[in-house]
């Protein structure tokens, strides 16, 4: 049981969809919240590809730079 929400779950996954390439037909920000329990079998299978650590680090730095440049 989640101590903060009272939901019968042990954890939560968030999935954010934003834009046409995220399979949206009506353009808005859409946040899915999936309560999770051990052994629930939930899975998002999108054919993820393995990416080199350097590529992930570069993407993370781009995100940090973009956040820092955003107006407050």
PDB file of N, H, CA, C and O in Angstrom:
ATOM      1  N   UNK A   1       0.847  -1.175   0.000  1.00  0.00           N
ATOM      2  CA  UNK A   1       0.000   0.000   0.000  1.00  0.00           C
ATOM      3  C   UNK A   1       0.891   1.237   0.000  1.00  0.00           C
ATOM      4  O   UNK A   1       1.829   1.330   0.792  1.00  0.00           O
ATOM      5  N   UNK A   2       0.604   2.171  -0.875  1.00  0.00           N
ATOM      6  H   UNK A   2      -0.158   2.095  -1.519  1.00  0.00           H
ATOM      7  CA  UNK A   2       1.375   3.404  -0.922  1.00  0.00           C
ATOM      8  C   UNK A   2       1.045   4.269   0.287  1.00  0.00           C
ATOM      9  O   UNK A   2      -0.121   4.545   0.569  1.00  0.00           O
ATOM     10  N   UNK A   3       2.074   4.687   0.988  1.00  0.00           N
ATOM     11  H   UNK A   3       3.021   4.463   0.759  1.00  0.00           H
ATOM     12  CA  UNK A   3       1.867   5.523   2.176  1.00  0.00           C
ATOM     13  C   UNK A   3       1.328   6.904   1.813  1.00  0.00           C
ATOM     14  O   UNK A   3       0.657   7.537   2.629  1.00  0.00           O
ATOM     15  N   UNK A   4       1.612   7.377   0.606  1.00  0.00           N
ATOM     16  H   UNK A   4       2.157   6.863  -0.057  1.00  0.00           H
ATOM     17  CA  UNK A   4       1.186   8.726   0.252  1.00  0.00           C
ATOM     18  C   UNK A   4      -0.167   8.784  -0.443  1.00  0.00           C
ATOM     19  O   UNK A   4      -0.914   9.742  -0.245  1.00  0.00           O
ATOM     20  N   UNK A   5      -0.501   7.777  -1.255  1.00  0.00           N
ATOM     21  H   UNK A   5       0.106   6.999  -1.415  1.00  0.00           H
ATOM     22  CA  UNK A   5      -1.759   7.821  -2.005  1.00  0.00           C
ATOM     23  C   UNK A   5      -2.840   6.925  -1.434  1.00  0.00           C
ATOM     24  O   UNK A   5      -4.024   7.135  -1.696  1.00  0.00           O
ATOM     25  N   UNK A   6      -2.444   5.918  -0.649  1.00  0.00           N
ATOM     26  H   UNK A   6      -1.482   5.747  -0.436  1.00  0.00           H
ATOM     27  CA  UNK A   6      -3.415   4.953  -0.156  1.00  0.00           C
ATOM     28  C   UNK A   6      -3.789   3.898  -1.182  1.00  0.00           C
ATOM     29  O   UNK A   6      -4.597   3.017  -0.889  1.00  0.00           O
ATOM     30  N   UNK A   7      -3.219   3.969  -2.377  1.00  0.00           N
ATOM     31  H   UNK A   7      -2.562   4.685  -2.614  1.00  0.00           H
ATOM     32  CA  UNK A   7      -3.486   2.972  -3.408  1.00  0.00           C
ATOM     33  C   UNK A   7      -2.814   1.655  -3.050  1.00  0.00           C
ATOM     34  O   UNK A   7      -1.750   1.650  -2.431  1.00  0.00           O
ATOM     35  N   UNK A   8      -3.428   0.532  -3.436  1.00  0.00           N
ATOM     36  H   UNK A   8      -4.292   0.536  -3.938  1.00  0.00           H
ATOM     37  CA  UNK A   8      -2.803  -0.766  -3.160  1.00  0.00           C
ATOM     38  C   UNK A   8      -1.679  -1.039  -4.166  1.00  0.00           C
ATOM     39  O   UNK A   8      -1.824  -1.870  -5.062  1.00  0.00           O
ATOM     40  N   UNK A   9      -0.567  -0.332  -4.006  1.00  0.00           N
ATOM     41  H   UNK A   9      -0.449   0.344  -3.278  1.00  0.00           H
ATOM     42  CA  UNK A   9       0.560  -0.502  -4.922  1.00  0.00           C
ATOM     43  C   UNK A   9       1.866  -0.340  -4.154  1.00  0.00           C
ATOM     44  O   UNK A   9       1.905   0.207  -3.052  1.00  0.00           O
ATOM     45  N   UNK A  10       2.927  -0.833  -4.772  1.00  0.00           N
ATOM     46  H   UNK A  10       2.895  -1.277  -5.667  1.00  0.00           H
ATOM     47  CA  UNK A  10       4.258  -0.740  -4.177  1.00  0.00           C
ATOM     48  C   UNK A  10       5.115   0.307  -4.872  1.00  0.00           C
ATOM     49  O   UNK A  10       6.164   0.700  -4.361  1.00  0.00           O
ATOM     50  N   UNK A  11       4.671   0.751  -6.022  1.00  0.00           N
ATOM     51  H   UNK A  11       3.819   0.433  -6.437  1.00  0.00           H
ATOM     52  CA  UNK A  11       5.409   1.741  -6.800  1.00  0.00           C
ATOM     53  C   UNK A  11       4.526   2.282  -7.900  1.00  0.00           C
ATOM     54  O   UNK A  11       3.368   1.887  -8.036  1.00  0.00           O
ATOM     55  N   UNK A  12       5.080   3.189  -8.683  1.00  0.00           N
ATOM     56  H   UNK A  12       6.020   3.511  -8.572  1.00  0.00           H
ATOM     57  CA  UNK A  12       4.319   3.838  -9.758  1.00  0.00           C
ATOM     58  C   UNK A  12       5.251   4.066 -10.942  1.00  0.00           C
ATOM     59  O   UNK A  12       6.415   4.421 -10.760  1.00  0.00           O
ATOM     60  N   UNK A  13       4.737   3.861 -12.164  1.00  0.00           N
ATOM     61  H   UNK A  13       3.791   3.573 -12.312  1.00  0.00           H
ATOM     62  CA  UNK A  13       5.418   4.289 -13.378  1.00  0.00           C
ATOM     63  C   UNK A  13       4.641   5.462 -13.957  1.00  0.00           C
ATOM     64  O   UNK A  13       3.410   5.465 -13.969  1.00  0.00           O
ATOM     65  N   UNK A  14       5.380   6.460 -14.439  1.00  0.00           N
ATOM     66  H   UNK A  14       6.380   6.457 -14.430  1.00  0.00           H
ATOM     67  CA  UNK A  14       4.779   7.581 -15.152  1.00  0.00           C
ATOM     68  C   UNK A  14       5.194   7.471 -16.613  1.00  0.00           C
ATOM     69  O   UNK A  14       6.350   7.178 -16.916  1.00  0.00           O
ATOM     70  N   UNK A  15       4.248   7.708 -17.513  1.00  0.00           N
ATOM     71  H   UNK A  15       3.308   7.946 -17.267  1.00  0.00           H
ATOM     72  CA  UNK A  15       4.543   7.701 -18.945  1.00  0.00           C
ATOM     73  C   UNK A  15       3.955   8.973 -19.533  1.00  0.00           C
ATOM     74  O   UNK A  15       2.744   9.187 -19.486  1.00  0.00           O
ATOM     75  N   UNK A  16       4.818   9.816 -20.085  1.00  0.00           N
ATOM     76  H   UNK A  16       5.802   9.643 -20.123  1.00  0.00           H
ATOM     77  CA  UNK A  16       4.395  11.103 -20.629  1.00  0.00           C
ATOM     78  C   UNK A  16       4.353  11.033 -22.154  1.00  0.00           C
ATOM     79  O   UNK A  16       5.341  10.667 -22.790  1.00  0.00           O
ATOM     80  N   UNK A  17       3.217  11.381 -22.732  1.00  0.00           N
ATOM     81  H   UNK A  17       2.414  11.678 -22.216  1.00  0.00           H
ATOM     82  CA  UNK A  17       3.075  11.439 -24.189  1.00  0.00           C
ATOM     83  C   UNK A  17       2.837  12.900 -24.580  1.00  0.00           C
ATOM     84  O   UNK A  17       1.950  13.557 -24.036  1.00  0.00           O
ATOM     85  N   UNK A  18       3.625  13.394 -25.513  1.00  0.00           N
ATOM     86  H   UNK A  18       4.345  12.860 -25.955  1.00  0.00           H
ATOM     87  CA  UNK A  18       3.495  14.782 -25.943  1.00  0.00           C
ATOM     88  C   UNK A  18       3.918  14.891 -27.403  1.00  0.00           C
ATOM     89  O   UNK A  18       5.109  14.826 -27.709  1.00  0.00           O
ATOM     90  N   UNK A  19       2.962  15.054 -28.298  1.00  0.00           N
ATOM     91  H   UNK A  19       1.995  15.107 -28.050  1.00  0.00           H
ATOM     92  CA  UNK A  19       3.277  15.283 -29.702  1.00  0.00           C
ATOM     93  C   UNK A  19       2.898  14.135 -30.623  1.00  0.00           C
ATOM     94  O   UNK A  19       2.619  13.022 -30.177  1.00  0.00           O
ATOM     95  N   UNK A  20       2.894  14.425 -31.886  1.00  0.00           N
ATOM     96  H   UNK A  20       3.120  15.329 -32.248  1.00  0.00           H
ATOM     97  CA  UNK A  20       2.459  13.473 -32.908  1.00  0.00           C
ATOM     98  C   UNK A  20       3.291  12.192 -32.912  1.00  0.00           C
ATOM     99  O   UNK A  20       2.743  11.098 -33.049  1.00  0.00           O
ATOM    100  N   UNK A  21       4.608  12.320 -32.763  1.00  0.00           N
ATOM    101  H   UNK A  21       5.054  13.208 -32.651  1.00  0.00           H
ATOM    102  CA  UNK A  21       5.445  11.122 -32.782  1.00  0.00           C
ATOM    103  C   UNK A  21       5.251  10.275 -31.524  1.00  0.00           C
ATOM    104  O   UNK A  21       5.731   9.143 -31.460  1.00  0.00           O
ATOM    105  N   UNK A  22       4.554  10.816 -30.529  1.00  0.00           N
ATOM    106  H   UNK A  22       4.165  11.735 -30.582  1.00  0.00           H
ATOM    107  CA  UNK A  22       4.209  10.057 -29.320  1.00  0.00           C
ATOM    108  C   UNK A  22       2.805   9.463 -29.467  1.00  0.00           C
ATOM    109  O   UNK A  22       2.167   9.108 -28.477  1.00  0.00           O
ATOM    110  N   UNK A  23       2.337   9.360 -30.706  1.00  0.00           N
ATOM    111  H   UNK A  23       2.856   9.649 -31.511  1.00  0.00           H
ATOM    112  CA  UNK A  23       1.059   8.743 -31.059  1.00  0.00           C
ATOM    113  C   UNK A  23      -0.150   9.525 -30.551  1.00  0.00           C
ATOM    114  O   UNK A  23      -1.169   8.935 -30.191  1.00  0.00           O
ATOM    115  N   UNK A  24      -0.038  10.841 -30.524  1.00  0.00           N
ATOM    116  H   UNK A  24       0.789  11.321 -30.817  1.00  0.00           H
ATOM    117  CA  UNK A  24      -1.177  11.663 -30.138  1.00  0.00           C
ATOM    118  C   UNK A  24      -1.891  12.155 -31.386  1.00  0.00           C
ATOM    119  O   UNK A  24      -1.255  12.543 -32.366  1.00  0.00           O
ATOM    120  N   UNK A  25      -3.213  12.136 -31.341  1.00  0.00           N
ATOM    121  H   UNK A  25      -3.730  11.820 -30.545  1.00  0.00           H
ATOM    122  CA  UNK A  25      -4.030  12.697 -32.411  1.00  0.00           C
ATOM    123  C   UNK A  25      -4.594  14.046 -32.000  1.00  0.00           C
ATOM    124  O   UNK A  25      -4.775  14.931 -32.837  1.00  0.00           O
ATOM    125  N   UNK A  26      -4.869  14.203 -30.719  1.00  0.00           N
ATOM    126  H   UNK A  26      -4.721  13.484 -30.040  1.00  0.00           H
ATOM    127  CA  UNK A  26      -5.295  15.485 -30.158  1.00  0.00           C
ATOM    128  C   UNK A  26      -4.089  15.995 -29.381  1.00  0.00           C
ATOM    129  O   UNK A  26      -3.632  15.339 -28.445  1.00  0.00           O
ATOM    130  N   UNK A  27      -3.569  17.159 -29.761  1.00  0.00           N
ATOM    131  H   UNK A  27      -3.941  17.692 -30.522  1.00  0.00           H
ATOM    132  CA  UNK A  27      -2.301  17.612 -29.224  1.00  0.00           C
ATOM    133  C   UNK A  27      -2.456  18.269 -27.861  1.00  0.00           C
ATOM    134  O   UNK A  27      -3.053  19.337 -27.725  1.00  0.00           O
ATOM    135  N   UNK A  28      -1.909  17.611 -26.872  1.00  0.00           N
ATOM    136  H   UNK A  28      -1.424  16.744 -26.982  1.00  0.00           H
ATOM    137  CA  UNK A  28      -1.908  18.050 -25.482  1.00  0.00           C
ATOM    138  C   UNK A  28      -0.848  17.222 -24.752  1.00  0.00           C
ATOM    139  O   UNK A  28      -0.336  16.245 -25.299  1.00  0.00           O
ATOM    140  N   UNK A  29      -0.532  17.601 -23.561  1.00  0.00           N
ATOM    141  H   UNK A  29      -0.948  18.395 -23.117  1.00  0.00           H
ATOM    142  CA  UNK A  29       0.377  16.787 -22.756  1.00  0.00           C
ATOM    143  C   UNK A  29      -0.471  15.769 -22.018  1.00  0.00           C
ATOM    144  O   UNK A  29      -1.477  16.117 -21.399  1.00  0.00           O
ATOM    145  N   UNK A  30      -0.064  14.515 -22.084  1.00  0.00           N
ATOM    146  H   UNK A  30       0.753  14.233 -22.587  1.00  0.00           H
ATOM    147  CA  UNK A  30      -0.857  13.420 -21.512  1.00  0.00           C
ATOM    148  C   UNK A  30       0.045  12.579 -20.627  1.00  0.00           C
ATOM    149  O   UNK A  30       1.023  12.003 -21.102  1.00  0.00           O
ATOM    150  N   UNK A  31      -0.280  12.506 -19.340  1.00  0.00           N
ATOM    151  H   UNK A  31      -1.075  12.974 -18.955  1.00  0.00           H
ATOM    152  CA  UNK A  31       0.518  11.750 -18.391  1.00  0.00           C
ATOM    153  C   UNK A  31      -0.256  10.523 -17.938  1.00  0.00           C
ATOM    154  O   UNK A  31      -1.341  10.639 -17.369  1.00  0.00           O
ATOM    155  N   UNK A  32       0.307   9.342 -18.192  1.00  0.00           N
ATOM    156  H   UNK A  32       1.188   9.247 -18.654  1.00  0.00           H
ATOM    157  CA  UNK A  32      -0.275   8.085 -17.713  1.00  0.00           C
ATOM    158  C   UNK A  32       0.389   7.750 -16.382  1.00  0.00           C
ATOM    159  O   UNK A  32       1.605   7.882 -16.244  1.00  0.00           O
ATOM    160  N   UNK A  33      -0.392   7.322 -15.417  1.00  0.00           N
ATOM    161  H   UNK A  33      -1.380   7.214 -15.529  1.00  0.00           H
ATOM    162  CA  UNK A  33       0.119   6.905 -14.119  1.00  0.00           C
ATOM    163  C   UNK A  33      -0.274   5.446 -13.928  1.00  0.00           C
ATOM    164  O   UNK A  33      -1.459   5.112 -13.919  1.00  0.00           O
ATOM    165  N   UNK A  34       0.723   4.580 -13.775  1.00  0.00           N
ATOM    166  H   UNK A  34       1.685   4.851 -13.782  1.00  0.00           H
ATOM    167  CA  UNK A  34       0.480   3.148 -13.643  1.00  0.00           C
ATOM    168  C   UNK A  34       0.870   2.687 -12.243  1.00  0.00           C
ATOM    169  O   UNK A  34       2.061   2.566 -11.954  1.00  0.00           O
ATOM    170  N   UNK A  35      -0.106   2.424 -11.357  1.00  0.00           N
ATOM    171  H   UNK A  35      -1.073   2.522 -11.592  1.00  0.00           H
ATOM    172  CA  UNK A  35       0.239   1.829 -10.064  1.00  0.00           C
ATOM    173  C   UNK A  35       0.849   0.447 -10.301  1.00  0.00           C
ATOM    174  O   UNK A  35       0.389  -0.294 -11.170  1.00  0.00           O
ATOM    175  N   UNK A  36       1.895   0.096  -9.521  1.00  0.00           N
ATOM    176  H   UNK A  36       2.268   0.698  -8.815  1.00  0.00           H
ATOM    177  CA  UNK A  36       2.618  -1.153  -9.743  1.00  0.00           C
ATOM    178  C   UNK A  36       2.665  -1.997  -8.481  1.00  0.00           C
ATOM    179  O   UNK A  36       2.744  -1.476  -7.369  1.00  0.00           O
ATOM    180  N   UNK A  37       2.616  -3.308  -8.675  1.00  0.00           N
ATOM    181  H   UNK A  37       2.552  -3.731  -9.578  1.00  0.00           H
ATOM    182  CA  UNK A  37       2.813  -4.265  -7.589  1.00  0.00           C
ATOM    183  C   UNK A  37       3.781  -5.339  -8.066  1.00  0.00           C
ATOM    184  O   UNK A  37       3.895  -5.581  -9.268  1.00  0.00           O
ATOM    185  N   UNK A  38       4.462  -5.970  -7.158  1.00  0.00           N
ATOM    186  H   UNK A  38       4.369  -5.774  -6.182  1.00  0.00           H
ATOM    187  CA  UNK A  38       5.399  -7.038  -7.491  1.00  0.00           C
ATOM    188  C   UNK A  38       4.683  -8.132  -8.282  1.00  0.00           C
ATOM    189  O   UNK A  38       3.632  -8.625  -7.872  1.00  0.00           O
ATOM    190  N   UNK A  39       5.268  -8.500  -9.419  1.00  0.00           N
ATOM    191  H   UNK A  39       6.122  -8.099  -9.752  1.00  0.00           H
ATOM    192  CA  UNK A  39       4.718  -9.581 -10.226  1.00  0.00           C
ATOM    193  C   UNK A  39       3.476  -9.234 -11.020  1.00  0.00           C
ATOM    194  O   UNK A  39       2.782 -10.135 -11.488  1.00  0.00           O
ATOM    195  N   UNK A  40       3.169  -7.936 -11.189  1.00  0.00           N
ATOM    196  H   UNK A  40       3.733  -7.203 -10.808  1.00  0.00           H
ATOM    197  CA  UNK A  40       1.936  -7.573 -11.895  1.00  0.00           C
ATOM    198  C   UNK A  40       1.993  -7.834 -13.400  1.00  0.00           C
ATOM    199  O   UNK A  40       0.960  -7.809 -14.069  1.00  0.00           O
ATOM    200  N   UNK A  41       3.174  -8.079 -13.933  1.00  0.00           N
ATOM    201  H   UNK A  41       4.013  -8.099 -13.390  1.00  0.00           H
ATOM    202  CA  UNK A  41       3.302  -8.405 -15.354  1.00  0.00           C
ATOM    203  C   UNK A  41       3.212  -7.214 -16.285  1.00  0.00           C
ATOM    204  O   UNK A  41       3.283  -7.387 -17.502  1.00  0.00           O
ATOM    205  N   UNK A  42       3.058  -6.009 -15.754  1.00  0.00           N
ATOM    206  H   UNK A  42       3.000  -5.868 -14.766  1.00  0.00           H
ATOM    207  CA  UNK A  42       2.974  -4.818 -16.598  1.00  0.00           C
ATOM    208  C   UNK A  42       4.267  -4.629 -17.362  1.00  0.00           C
ATOM    209  O   UNK A  42       5.353  -4.828 -16.817  1.00  0.00           O
ATOM    210  N   UNK A  43       4.153  -4.245 -18.625  1.00  0.00           N
ATOM    211  H   UNK A  43       3.271  -4.083 -19.067  1.00  0.00           H
ATOM    212  CA  UNK A  43       5.330  -4.061 -19.461  1.00  0.00           C
ATOM    213  C   UNK A  43       5.001  -3.100 -20.592  1.00  0.00           C
ATOM    214  O   UNK A  43       3.935  -3.192 -21.201  1.00  0.00           O
ATOM    215  N   UNK A  44       5.904  -2.190 -20.870  1.00  0.00           N
ATOM    216  H   UNK A  44       6.770  -2.116 -20.376  1.00  0.00           H
ATOM    217  CA  UNK A  44       5.816  -1.368 -22.073  1.00  0.00           C
ATOM    218  C   UNK A  44       6.907  -1.878 -23.001  1.00  0.00           C
ATOM    219  O   UNK A  44       8.093  -1.759 -22.694  1.00  0.00           O
ATOM    220  N   UNK A  45       6.517  -2.435 -24.117  1.00  0.00           N
ATOM    221  H   UNK A  45       5.554  -2.532 -24.367  1.00  0.00           H
ATOM    222  CA  UNK A  45       7.475  -3.003 -25.054  1.00  0.00           C
ATOM    223  C   UNK A  45       7.435  -2.191 -26.341  1.00  0.00           C
ATOM    224  O   UNK A  45       6.498  -2.295 -27.133  1.00  0.00           O
ATOM    225  N   UNK A  46       8.449  -1.397 -26.529  1.00  0.00           N
ATOM    226  H   UNK A  46       9.210  -1.313 -25.886  1.00  0.00           H
ATOM    227  CA  UNK A  46       8.486  -0.529 -27.696  1.00  0.00           C
ATOM    228  C   UNK A  46       9.689  -0.806 -28.583  1.00  0.00           C
ATOM    229  O   UNK A  46      10.059   0.025 -29.412  1.00  0.00           O
ATOM    230  N   UNK A  47      10.298  -1.969 -28.410  1.00  0.00           N
ATOM    231  H   UNK A  47       9.997  -2.644 -27.737  1.00  0.00           H
ATOM    232  CA  UNK A  47      11.469  -2.263 -29.238  1.00  0.00           C
ATOM    233  C   UNK A  47      12.628  -1.325 -28.943  1.00  0.00           C
ATOM    234  O   UNK A  47      13.312  -0.869 -29.859  1.00  0.00           O
ATOM    235  N   UNK A  48      12.852  -1.033 -27.646  1.00  0.00           N
ATOM    236  H   UNK A  48      12.297  -1.404 -26.902  1.00  0.00           H
ATOM    237  CA  UNK A  48      13.926  -0.129 -27.255  1.00  0.00           C
ATOM    238  C   UNK A  48      15.246  -0.664 -27.771  1.00  0.00           C
ATOM    239  O   UNK A  48      15.485  -1.871 -27.759  1.00  0.00           O
ATOM    240  N   UNK A  49      16.082   0.217 -28.213  1.00  0.00           N
ATOM    241  H   UNK A  49      15.888   1.198 -28.223  1.00  0.00           H
ATOM    242  CA  UNK A  49      17.411  -0.188 -28.653  1.00  0.00           C
ATOM    243  C   UNK A  49      18.430   0.201 -27.590  1.00  0.00           C
ATOM    244  O   UNK A  49      18.257   1.188 -26.875  1.00  0.00           O
ATOM    245  N   UNK A  50      19.478  -0.577 -27.501  1.00  0.00           N
ATOM    246  H   UNK A  50      19.619  -1.378 -28.083  1.00  0.00           H
ATOM    247  CA  UNK A  50      20.564  -0.249 -26.585  1.00  0.00           C
ATOM    248  C   UNK A  50      21.322   0.947 -27.140  1.00  0.00           C
ATOM    249  O   UNK A  50      21.644   0.990 -28.328  1.00  0.00           O
ATOM    250  N   UNK A  51      21.602   1.903 -26.290  1.00  0.00           N
ATOM    251  H   UNK A  51      21.341   1.868 -25.326  1.00  0.00           H
ATOM    252  CA  UNK A  51      22.341   3.095 -26.715  1.00  0.00           C
ATOM    253  C   UNK A  51      23.644   3.169 -25.945  1.00  0.00           C
ATOM    254  O   UNK A  51      23.685   2.852 -24.756  1.00  0.00           O
ATOM    255  N   UNK A  52      24.709   3.583 -26.614  1.00  0.00           N
ATOM    256  H   UNK A  52      24.675   3.840 -27.580  1.00  0.00           H
ATOM    257  CA  UNK A  52      25.991   3.712 -25.919  1.00  0.00           C
ATOM    258  C   UNK A  52      25.913   4.734 -24.790  1.00  0.00           C
ATOM    259  O   UNK A  52      25.204   5.734 -24.906  1.00  0.00           O
ATOM    260  N   UNK A  53      26.636   4.490 -23.701  1.00  0.00           N
ATOM    261  H   UNK A  53      27.211   3.678 -23.607  1.00  0.00           H
ATOM    262  CA  UNK A  53      26.639   5.382 -22.541  1.00  0.00           C
ATOM    263  C   UNK A  53      26.952   6.815 -22.950  1.00  0.00           C
ATOM    264  O   UNK A  53      26.328   7.750 -22.448  1.00  0.00           O
ATOM    265  N   UNK A  54      27.909   7.000 -23.852  1.00  0.00           N
ATOM    266  H   UNK A  54      28.416   6.241 -24.259  1.00  0.00           H
ATOM    267  CA  UNK A  54      28.292   8.354 -24.279  1.00  0.00           C
ATOM    268  C   UNK A  54      27.115   9.076 -24.928  1.00  0.00           C
ATOM    269  O   UNK A  54      26.943  10.279 -24.731  1.00  0.00           O
ATOM    270  N   UNK A  55      26.312   8.359 -25.691  1.00  0.00           N
ATOM    271  H   UNK A  55      26.452   7.382 -25.851  1.00  0.00           H
ATOM    272  CA  UNK A  55      25.142   8.963 -26.334  1.00  0.00           C
ATOM    273  C   UNK A  55      24.106   9.381 -25.282  1.00  0.00           C
ATOM    274  O   UNK A  55      23.509  10.452 -25.385  1.00  0.00           O
ATOM    275  N   UNK A  56      23.901   8.533 -24.280  1.00  0.00           N
ATOM    276  H   UNK A  56      24.386   7.663 -24.197  1.00  0.00           H
ATOM    277  CA  UNK A  56      22.968   8.875 -23.205  1.00  0.00           C
ATOM    278  C   UNK A  56      23.466  10.082 -22.412  1.00  0.00           C
ATOM    279  O   UNK A  56      22.682  10.969 -22.074  1.00  0.00           O
ATOM    280  N   UNK A  57      24.763  10.118 -22.115  1.00  0.00           N
ATOM    281  H   UNK A  57      25.400   9.398 -22.389  1.00  0.00           H
ATOM    282  CA  UNK A  57      25.334  11.253 -21.387  1.00  0.00           C
ATOM    283  C   UNK A  57      25.184  12.546 -22.177  1.00  0.00           C
ATOM    284  O   UNK A  57      24.891  13.594 -21.601  1.00  0.00           O
ATOM    285  N   UNK A  58      25.381  12.482 -23.479  1.00  0.00           N
ATOM    286  H   UNK A  58      25.619  11.630 -23.947  1.00  0.00           H
ATOM    287  CA  UNK A  58      25.239  13.664 -24.333  1.00  0.00           C
ATOM    288  C   UNK A  58      23.784  14.152 -24.342  1.00  0.00           C
ATOM    289  O   UNK A  58      23.526  15.353 -24.266  1.00  0.00           O
ATOM    290  N   UNK A  59      22.852  13.222 -24.434  1.00  0.00           N
ATOM    291  H   UNK A  59      23.061  12.246 -24.496  1.00  0.00           H
ATOM    292  CA  UNK A  59      21.433  13.607 -24.411  1.00  0.00           C
ATOM    293  C   UNK A  59      21.070  14.232 -23.064  1.00  0.00           C
ATOM    294  O   UNK A  59      20.340  15.221 -23.015  1.00  0.00           O
ATOM    295  N   UNK A  60      21.578  13.657 -21.974  1.00  0.00           N
ATOM    296  H   UNK A  60      22.171  12.853 -22.014  1.00  0.00           H
ATOM    297  CA  UNK A  60      21.302  14.206 -20.645  1.00  0.00           C
ATOM    298  C   UNK A  60      21.855  15.619 -20.514  1.00  0.00           C
ATOM    299  O   UNK A  60      21.199  16.488 -19.938  1.00  0.00           O
ATOM    300  N   UNK A  61      23.037  15.857 -21.034  1.00  0.00           N
ATOM    301  H   UNK A  61      23.570  15.151 -21.502  1.00  0.00           H
ATOM    302  CA  UNK A  61      23.619  17.192 -20.979  1.00  0.00           C
ATOM    303  C   UNK A  61      22.796  18.182 -21.792  1.00  0.00           C
ATOM    304  O   UNK A  61      22.634  19.332 -21.381  1.00  0.00           O
ATOM    305  N   UNK A  62      22.272  17.755 -22.939  1.00  0.00           N
ATOM    306  H   UNK A  62      22.403  16.821 -23.272  1.00  0.00           H
ATOM    307  CA  UNK A  62      21.401  18.628 -23.746  1.00  0.00           C
ATOM    308  C   UNK A  62      20.135  18.992 -22.975  1.00  0.00           C
ATOM    309  O   UNK A  62      19.684  20.136 -23.029  1.00  0.00           O
ATOM    310  N   UNK A  63      19.564  18.032 -22.261  1.00  0.00           N
ATOM    311  H   UNK A  63      19.930  17.103 -22.217  1.00  0.00           H
ATOM    312  CA  UNK A  63      18.380  18.307 -21.456  1.00  0.00           C
ATOM    313  C   UNK A  63      18.712  19.303 -20.347  1.00  0.00           C
ATOM    314  O   UNK A  63      17.973  20.267 -20.140  1.00  0.00           O
ATOM    315  N   UNK A  64      19.819  19.079 -19.631  1.00  0.00           N
ATOM    316  H   UNK A  64      20.419  18.296 -19.799  1.00  0.00           H
ATOM    317  CA  UNK A  64      20.224  20.004 -18.561  1.00  0.00           C
ATOM    318  C   UNK A  64      20.444  21.408 -19.104  1.00  0.00           C
ATOM    319  O   UNK A  64      20.031  22.383 -18.477  1.00  0.00           O
ATOM    320  N   UNK A  65      21.087  21.525 -20.257  1.00  0.00           N
ATOM    321  H   UNK A  65      21.423  20.733 -20.766  1.00  0.00           H
ATOM    322  CA  UNK A  65      21.345  22.832 -20.860  1.00  0.00           C
ATOM    323  C   UNK A  65      20.029  23.518 -21.224  1.00  0.00           C
ATOM    324  O   UNK A  65      19.864  24.717 -21.000  1.00  0.00           O
ATOM    325  N   UNK A  66      19.099  22.753 -21.784  1.00  0.00           N
ATOM    326  H   UNK A  66      19.233  21.778 -21.965  1.00  0.00           H
ATOM    327  CA  UNK A  66      17.800  23.318 -22.150  1.00  0.00           C
ATOM    328  C   UNK A  66      17.018  23.788 -20.940  1.00  0.00           C
ATOM    329  O   UNK A  66      16.376  24.838 -20.983  1.00  0.00           O
ATOM    330  N   UNK A  67      17.065  23.026 -19.866  1.00  0.00           N
ATOM    331  H   UNK A  67      17.586  22.174 -19.831  1.00  0.00           H
ATOM    332  CA  UNK A  67      16.365  23.422 -18.636  1.00  0.00           C
ATOM    333  C   UNK A  67      16.986  24.689 -18.070  1.00  0.00           C
ATOM    334  O   UNK A  67      16.269  25.599 -17.654  1.00  0.00           O
ATOM    335  N   UNK A  68      18.323  24.757 -18.050  1.00  0.00           N
ATOM    336  H   UNK A  68      18.906  24.018 -18.388  1.00  0.00           H
ATOM    337  CA  UNK A  68      19.014  25.924 -17.516  1.00  0.00           C
ATOM    338  C   UNK A  68      18.707  27.177 -18.333  1.00  0.00           C
ATOM    339  O   UNK A  68      18.671  28.278 -17.785  1.00  0.00           O
ATOM    340  N   UNK A  69      18.486  27.019 -19.634  1.00  0.00           N
ATOM    341  H   UNK A  69      18.515  26.124 -20.080  1.00  0.00           H
ATOM    342  CA  UNK A  69      18.215  28.160 -20.506  1.00  0.00           C
ATOM    343  C   UNK A  69      16.745  28.569 -20.505  1.00  0.00           C
ATOM    344  O   UNK A  69      16.394  29.617 -21.048  1.00  0.00           O
ATOM    345  N   UNK A  70      15.880  27.745 -19.895  1.00  0.00           N
ATOM    346  H   UNK A  70      16.166  26.895 -19.454  1.00  0.00           H
ATOM    347  CA  UNK A  70      14.448  28.054 -19.883  1.00  0.00           C
ATOM    348  C   UNK A  70      14.159  29.246 -18.982  1.00  0.00           C
ATOM    349  O   UNK A  70      14.789  29.417 -17.938  1.00  0.00           O
ATOM    350  N   UNK A  71      13.193  30.073 -19.399  1.00  0.00           N
ATOM    351  H   UNK A  71      12.681  29.934 -20.247  1.00  0.00           H
ATOM    352  CA  UNK A  71      12.816  31.182 -18.511  1.00  0.00           C
ATOM    353  C   UNK A  71      12.180  30.642 -17.232  1.00  0.00           C
ATOM    354  O   UNK A  71      11.446  29.655 -17.264  1.00  0.00           O
ATOM    355  N   UNK A  72      12.462  31.280 -16.134  1.00  0.00           N
ATOM    356  H   UNK A  72      13.059  32.081 -16.107  1.00  0.00           H
ATOM    357  CA  UNK A  72      11.943  30.815 -14.838  1.00  0.00           C
ATOM    358  C   UNK A  72      10.483  31.121 -14.663  1.00  0.00           C
ATOM    359  O   UNK A  72       9.903  30.794 -13.627  1.00  0.00           O
TER     360      UNK A  72
END
